[in-house]
Amino acid sequence: MNNRPSFPYAVQLAFAQLANNTDATNKIMNASIGGMTQELLALAHSYAPEDLPFVLASMKLLSNAMLPVLDDSGRQLMDLILEHTTCITIKDDAFQKEN
């Protein structure tokens, strides 16, 4: 579950933007959001399906609680990511009950 890069995504993104490399920027954005989403989905899936409301509420509460930790540039980056992320795909069988 831990597929974290050796260099932080923010550092990779900064280098790609300094190089004016749009393709690399897009790949880094996709890898970061995709990878983190898959890790969070795996965490959510590790609980009973009936507990999904608790998992999602916990994620939302934690997100809100951590916002003050971000500095202005971190908040701007987060807002930019949210503004430019139009969808996230989740397999439709991700939360089906196993037999």
MARBA-3410 file (N, C-alpha, C, O; in Angstrom, 1 decimal):
99
0.8,-1.2,0.0,0.0,0.0,0.0,0.9,1.3,0.0,0.3,2.3,-0.3 ~ 2.1,1.2,0.3,3.0,2.3,0.4,3.8,2.5,-0.8,4.9,2.0,-0.9 ~ 3.3,3.2,-1.8,4.0,3.4,-3.1,4.5,4.8,-3.2,4.3,5.5,-4.2 ~ 5.0,5.4,-2.1,5.4,6.8,-2.1,6.7,6.9,-2.9,7.6,6.1,-2.9 ~ 6.8,8.1,-3.6,8.0,8.3,-4.4,9.2,8.6,-3.5,9.1,9.0,-2.4
10.4,8.5,-4.1,11.6,8.8,-3.3,11.8,10.4,-3.2,12.4,10.8,-2.2 ~ 11.3,11.1,-4.1,11.2,12.6,-4.0,9.8,13.0,-3.8,8.9,12.5,-4.5 ~ 9.5,13.9,-2.9,8.1,14.4,-2.7,7.5,14.9,-4.0,8.2,15.4,-4.9 ~ 6.2,14.6,-4.2,5.5,15.1,-5.4,5.6,16.6,-5.6,5.8,17.0,-6.7 ~ 5.6,17.3,-4.5,5.7,18.8,-4.6,7.1,19.2,-5.2,7.1,20.1,-6.0
8.1,18.5,-4.9,9.4,18.8,-5.4,9.5,18.4,-6.9,10.0,19.2,-7.7 ~ 8.9,17.2,-7.2,8.9,16.8,-8.6,8.1,17.8,-9.5,8.5,18.2,-10.6 ~ 7.0,18.3,-8.9,6.1,19.2,-9.6,6.8,20.6,-9.8,6.7,21.1,-10.9 ~ 7.6,21.0,-8.8,8.3,22.3,-9.0,9.3,22.2,-10.1,9.5,23.1,-10.9 ~ 10.1,21.1,-10.1,11.1,20.9,-11.2,10.4,20.8,-12.6,10.9,21.4,-13.5
9.3,20.1,-12.7,8.6,20.0,-14.0,8.1,21.4,-14.4,8.2,21.7,-15.6 ~ 7.6,22.2,-13.5,7.1,23.5,-13.8,8.3,24.4,-14.2,8.1,25.2,-15.1 ~ 9.4,24.3,-13.5,10.5,25.1,-13.8,11.1,24.8,-15.2,11.6,25.7,-15.9 ~ 11.0,23.5,-15.6,11.4,23.1,-16.9,10.3,23.4,-18.0,10.5,23.1,-19.1 ~ 9.2,23.9,-17.5,8.1,24.2,-18.4,7.6,22.9,-19.2,7.3,23.0,-20.4
7.6,21.8,-18.4,7.3,20.5,-19.0,5.9,20.1,-18.6,5.7,19.5,-17.6 ~ 4.9,20.5,-19.5,3.5,20.2,-19.2,3.2,18.7,-19.1,2.4,18.3,-18.2 ~ 3.8,17.9,-19.9,3.6,16.5,-19.9,4.0,15.9,-18.5,3.3,15.1,-17.9 ~ 5.2,16.3,-18.1,5.7,15.8,-16.8,4.8,16.3,-15.7,4.5,15.5,-14.7 ~ 4.4,17.5,-15.7,3.5,18.1,-14.7,2.2,17.3,-14.6,1.8,16.9,-13.5
1.6,17.0,-15.8,0.4,16.2,-15.8,0.6,14.8,-15.2,-0.2,14.3,-14.5 ~ 1.7,14.2,-15.6,2.0,12.8,-15.1,2.2,12.8,-13.6,1.7,11.9,-12.9 ~ 2.9,13.8,-13.1,3.1,13.9,-11.6,1.8,14.1,-10.9,1.5,13.5,-9.9 ~ 0.9,15.0,-11.4,-0.4,15.2,-10.8,-1.2,13.9,-10.8,-1.8,13.6,-9.8 ~ -1.2,13.3,-12.0,-2.0,12.0,-12.0,-1.4,10.9,-11.1,-2.2,10.2,-10.4
-0.1,10.8,-11.0,0.5,9.8,-10.1,0.2,10.1,-8.7,-0.1,9.2,-7.9 ~ 0.3,11.4,-8.3,0.1,11.8,-6.9,-1.3,11.6,-6.5,-1.6,10.9,-5.5 ~ -2.3,12.1,-7.2,-3.7,12.0,-6.8,-4.1,10.6,-7.0,-4.9,10.0,-6.1 ~ -3.7,9.9,-8.1,-4.1,8.5,-8.3,-3.6,7.6,-7.2,-4.3,6.8,-6.7 ~ -2.3,7.8,-6.9,-1.7,6.9,-5.9,-2.3,7.1,-4.5,-2.6,6.2,-3.8
-2.5,8.4,-4.1,-3.0,8.7,-2.8,-4.5,8.2,-2.7,-4.9,7.7,-1.6 ~ -5.2,8.4,-3.8,-6.6,8.0,-3.8,-6.7,6.5,-3.6,-7.6,6.0,-2.9 ~ -5.8,5.7,-4.3,-5.8,4.3,-4.2,-5.5,3.8,-2.7,-6.1,2.9,-2.2 ~ -4.5,4.5,-2.1,-4.2,4.2,-0.7,-5.4,4.4,0.2,-5.7,3.6,1.1 ~ -6.0,5.6,0.0,-7.2,5.9,0.9,-8.4,5.0,0.6,-9.1,4.6,1.5
-8.5,4.6,-0.6,-9.6,3.6,-1.0,-9.3,2.3,-0.3,-10.2,1.6,0.2 ~ -8.0,1.8,-0.4,-7.7,0.6,0.3,-7.9,0.6,1.8,-8.4,-0.3,2.4 ~ -7.6,1.8,2.4,-7.9,1.9,3.8,-9.4,1.8,4.1,-9.9,1.1,5.0 ~ -10.2,2.5,3.3,-11.7,2.5,3.4,-12.2,1.1,3.2,-13.1,0.6,4.0 ~ -11.6,0.4,2.3,-12.1,-1.0,1.9,-11.7,-2.0,3.0,-12.3,-3.1,3.1
-10.7,-1.6,3.9,-10.3,-2.5,5.0,-11.3,-2.6,6.1,-11.2,-3.5,7.0 ~ -12.3,-1.7,6.1,-13.4,-1.7,7.0,-14.6,-2.4,6.5,-14.8,-2.5,5.2 ~ -15.5,-2.8,7.3,-16.8,-3.4,6.9,-17.5,-2.4,6.1,-17.5,-1.2,6.4 ~ -18.2,-2.8,5.0,-19.0,-1.8,4.2,-20.0,-1.0,5.0,-20.2,0.1,4.7 ~ -20.5,-1.6,6.1,-21.5,-0.9,6.9,-20.8,0.3,7.7,-21.5,1.2,8.1
-19.5,0.2,7.8,-18.8,1.3,8.5,-18.3,2.4,7.6,-17.6,3.3,8.0 ~ -18.6,2.3,6.3,-18.2,3.4,5.3,-18.6,4.8,5.8,-17.8,5.7,5.6 ~ -19.8,5.0,6.3,-20.1,6.4,6.8,-19.1,6.9,7.8,-18.8,8.1,7.8 ~ -18.6,6.0,8.7,-17.7,6.4,9.7,-16.3,6.7,9.1,-15.7,7.7,9.5 ~ -15.9,5.9,8.1,-14.6,6.1,7.4,-14.7,7.4,6.7,-13.7,8.2,6.8
-15.7,7.7,6.0,-15.8,8.9,5.2,-15.9,10.2,6.1,-15.3,11.2,5.8 ~ -16.7,10.0,7.2,-16.8,11.2,8.1,-15.4,11.4,8.8,-15.0,12.6,9.0 ~ -14.7,10.4,9.1,-13.3,10.5,9.7,-12.4,11.2,8.7,-11.6,12.1,9.1 ~ -12.4,10.8,7.4,-11.6,11.4,6.4,-11.9,12.9,6.3,-11.0,13.7,6.2 ~ -13.2,13.2,6.3,-13.6,14.6,6.1,-13.2,15.4,7.3,-12.7,16.6,7.2
-13.4,14.9,8.5,-13.0,15.6,9.8,-11.5,15.8,9.8,-11.0,16.9,10.2 ~ -10.7,14.8,9.5,-9.3,14.9,9.5,-8.8,16.0,8.5,-7.9,16.8,8.8 ~ -9.4,16.0,7.3,-9.1,16.9,6.3,-9.3,18.4,6.8,-8.4,19.2,6.6 ~ -10.5,18.6,7.3,-10.8,19.9,7.9,-9.9,20.3,9.0,-9.5,21.5,9.1 ~ -9.5,19.4,9.9,-8.7,19.6,11.0,-7.2,20.0,10.6,-6.5,20.7,11.3
-6.8,19.4,9.4,-5.4,19.6,9.0,-5.2,20.9,8.2,-4.1,21.3,7.9 ~ -6.3,21.5,7.7,-6.2,22.7,6.9,-5.3,23.8,7.5,-4.5,24.4,6.8 ~ -5.5,24.0,8.8,-4.7,25.1,9.4,-3.2,24.8,9.4,-2.3,25.7,9.6 ~ -2.8,23.6,9.2,-1.4,23.2,9.1,-0.7,23.7,7.8,0.5,24.0,7.8 ~ -1.5,23.9,6.8,-1.0,24.3,5.5,-0.7,25.8,5.6,-1.4,26.6,6.1
0.5,26.2,4.9,0.7,27.6,4.8,0.0,28.1,3.6,-0.7,27.4,2.9 ~ 0.1,29.4,3.3,-0.6,30.0,2.1,-0.3,29.3,0.8,-1.2,29.0,0.0 ~ 0.9,29.0,0.6,1.3,28.3,-0.7,0.7,26.9,-0.8,0.3,26.4,-1.8 ~ 0.7,26.2,0.4,0.1,24.9,0.4,-1.4,24.9,0.2,-2.0,24.1,-0.5 ~ -2.1,25.9,0.7,-3.5,26.1,0.5,-3.8,26.4,-1.0,-4.7,25.9,-1.6
-2.9,27.3,-1.5,-3.1,27.6,-2.9,-2.9,26.4,-3.8,-3.7,26.2,-4.8 ~ -1.9,25.6,-3.5,-1.7,24.4,-4.3,-2.9,23.4,-4.2,-3.3,22.8,-5.1 ~ -3.4,23.2,-2.9,-4.5,22.4,-2.7,-5.7,22.9,-3.5,-6.4,22.1,-4.2 ~ -6.0,24.2,-3.4,-7.1,24.8,-4.2,-7.0,24.6,-5.7,-7.9,24.3,-6.4 ~ -5.8,24.7,-6.2,-5.5,24.5,-7.6,-5.7,23.1,-8.0,-6.3,22.8,-9.1
-5.3,22.1,-7.2,-5.5,20.7,-7.5,-7.0,20.4,-7.5,-7.5,19.7,-8.4 ~ -7.7,20.9,-6.5,-9.2,20.7,-6.5,-9.9,21.3,-7.6,-10.8,20.7,-8.2 ~ -9.4,22.5,-8.0,-10.0,23.2,-9.1,-9.9,22.5,-10.5,-10.7,22.5,-11.3 ~ -8.7,21.8,-10.6,-8.4,21.1,-11.9,-8.6,19.6,-11.9,-8.4,19.0,-12.9 ~ -9.1,19.1,-10.8,-9.5,17.7,-10.7,-11.0,17.5,-11.0,-11.8,18.0,-10.2
-11.3,17.0,-12.2,-12.7,16.9,-12.6,-13.3,15.6,-12.2,-14.6,15.6,-12.0 ~ -12.6,14.5,-12.0,-13.2,13.3,-11.6,-12.1,12.3,-11.1,-10.9,12.4,-11.4 ~ -12.6,11.4,-10.3,-11.7,10.3,-9.8,-12.5,9.0,-10.1,-13.7,8.9,-9.8 ~ -11.9,8.0,-10.7,-12.5,6.8,-11.0,-12.3,5.7,-10.0,-11.2,5.5,-9.5 ~ -13.4,5.1,-9.5,-13.3,4.0,-8.6,-14.0,2.8,-9.2,-15.1,2.9,-9.8
-13.3,1.7,-9.1,-13.9,0.5,-9.7,-15.3,0.2,-9.1,-15.4,0.4,-7.8 ~ -16.3,-0.1,-9.9,-17.6,-0.3,-9.3,-17.7,-1.5,-8.4,-18.7,-1.7,-7.6 ~ -16.7,-2.4,-8.4,-16.8,-3.5,-7.5,-15.9,-3.3,-6.2,-15.7,-4.2,-5.4 ~ -15.5,-2.1,-6.0,-14.6,-1.8,-4.9,-15.2,-2.1,-3.6,-14.5,-2.4,-2.6 ~ -16.5,-1.9,-3.5,-17.2,-2.1,-2.2,-18.3,-3.1,-2.2,-19.2,-3.1,-1.4
-18.2,-4.0,-3.2,-19.2,-5.1,-3.2,-18.8,-6.1,-2.1,-17.6,-6.3,-1.9 ~ -19.8,-6.7,-1.5,-19.6,-7.6,-0.5,-19.0,-8.9,-1.1,-19.4,-9.4,-2.1 ~ -18.0,-9.5,-0.4,-17.4,-10.7,-0.8,-18.2,-11.9,-0.3,-18.9,-11.8,0.7 ~ -18.3,-12.9,-1.1,-19.1,-14.1,-0.8,-18.3,-15.0,0.2,-18.8,-16.1,0.6
END
